[in-house]
Amino acid sequence: MSAERLLLVDDDSLRSMLDAALSHHGFDVTPVDNGRDALARVGMLGPDLVVLDVMMPEIGRLRVVPPPAG
């Protein structure tokens, strides 16, 4: 079984700490530091989980995460 793919989106030093901790626990982590890169990578990677800083500059949470259907 392959490691779960995780896209980690954060613009500060917490990203490095989370990357190291999650990688240590067997996740295949792709860290990015802004919403634009997150949008580009999510389509390419098809991650199992996205961990997203909701207070990011440029493209914030509401523009990265689409509203729920219905």
Summary of the structure (lengths in Angstrom):
residues: 70
radius of gyration: 12.1
end to end distance: 34.2
largest distance: 38.0
contacts: 180
relative contact order: 0.26
helix: 37%
strand: 20%
